């Protein structure tokens, strides 16, 4: 876990919600969700191509 991820997790716990934490840290909420997802192995930069018809 990086220092930024720790800061995000701590702020979410302190503020009580991801929305309030994002406002407190002045970051976009999707950014917070992405950092949380990286801890769980999600949110990797994958290329999603549409399935052929």
N, C-alpha and C positions, 0 to 999 in steps of 0.2 A: 504494500500500500504506500502510495506516495504521500508526501506532506500535504499536497493539495487535496487529495482524496480524504485524508484524515480531517483536514479543516472543513471540508464539505460535510462529512459525516457528523462531526462535532456540532456544526452550525445547525444541521437538520435536527439533531437531538435537542439542542438548546432552544431553537425557535419553535419546534413542534410540527413543522410541515416543510415540505420541499419548496413550496411557493414562498413562504416567509423567509426561508434560508436563502433562496435565490435573490430575493429583494435585498436582504441584509448584506449579501456578498456582492451585490450589483453584477450578477451574471444572469444569463438567460436560463430559464428552467430546463429546456432541453439539454443544455450543457451539463447541468447538475445530474440529470437522468443518465446521460452518457457516462459520466464519471462513475456513477453508482453501478451502471451496467458493466463497465470494464472490470470492476472487482469481481463480478459474477461470471466473467468470461464472455460477456455480450458486448455489443457496440463496436465490433471490430470493423475496419474499413473494408467491406466486401462489395464487390460489384454485382448488382442484381440485374440480370438480363431477363427480358421477357421470354417466356417459353415459346418455341416455334408453334405455328398454327397448323 
